[in-house]
């Protein structure tokens, strides 16, 4: 790992880990929520139950945390999972723009920064002969 990009790798890993923790908290909320959905969110989800989303967010959260750990250990699999996660985060945040525009823009920017950090600085070290 290049020393000049070490900060980007740590930044990307921390952002992946925080996103994983947030997804796990989202899953806990989805499992525990038993009320009616707020009117502005009824069109944002598929179906009337949040239980499916709870399972999806739980699995996504675990994958993100594992990817963050793998990125810290310079794993190429972790790097590619992180790049994919950043891309998915950036693209899926577009769907939330009508509901939470400020957070959606921040989430898209964070996904793009993770992609940049892992794509530019997360590669294997070059071997000089």
Secondary structure, 3 states (H helix, E strand, C coil): CCHHHHHHHHHHHHHHHHHHHHHHHHHHHHHHCCCCCCHHHCCCCCCCCCHHHHHHHHHHHHHHHHHHHHHHCCCHHHHHHHHHHHHHHHHHHHHHCCCCHHHHHHHHHHHHHHHHHHHHHCCCCCCCC
